[in-house]
Amino acid sequence: MVKEFKHKNYWALILGGSSGLGLATAKKLAKHGMNICIIHRNSRTQENAINLEFDAIKSEGVQFKSYNIDAFKEEKRQEVISELKSVENIRILVHSVAKGNLKPMIDDDKPTLKNDDFNLTINAMAISLYDWTKALFEAKLFAEDARIVSFTSEGNSKAWKNYAAVSAAKVTLEAITRNIALEFAPFGIRANCLQAGVTDTASLRMIPGNDKIKEQSLRRNPFKRLTQPEDVANAVYLLSKDEASWINGCVIPVDGGEHIS
């Protein structure tokens, strides 16, 4: 395998990189010689399994950093950025955050969505992208030609029960990504959203009725399979290459054509 990033000292900073799309992306970029910094939030009971995954990334011979912190607290973000001052060459920022409230709007038995649920979800899954982008930019940590990639879903335009807060966050994430693409372009930064197809991750399994969502996706998908985290990681890798420099401000489906039917 050609490791085209091996001698460029590029870094990938991945928010939410200990599982799912974020972890798959970290592994893919490391295979091509990208140094990896993962920001994640996990309990001690998950530590051993996560460290095994991180060891696999290190085995690619790249530099590796990880921070088990609350990525949404400004003081924690600034601590990480201070420690990354020596890096100063972040090629790609990947936003793979899954933290939100999956509650119905109306229910006689279960708790229902409140204003605070929307605020928490939108802040974590959307506004945090801007917070990290701005902080890294002000600290001059981005490479001259930098990429920002965030993950959205078909819930950006379709209504799924219990998904209202996350859906609102995805739409906000896309809007923020577009404006980053516009306003940061003069500084060599490109920003795009990948709209992953239905992927059987821990995040999906938290959605009530996820079995039905998977069944519908298998019927709709031209290839009759669900999207894999590696499918999305491959697309992130493509966007990180020099040849992708003219792709900016897009929402790109990565779903094998699931969205067309």
Summary of the structure (lengths in Angstrom):
residues: 261
radius of gyration: 17.8
end to end distance: 35.5
largest distance: 59.2
contacts: 866
relative contact order: 0.14
helix: 46%
strand: 18%
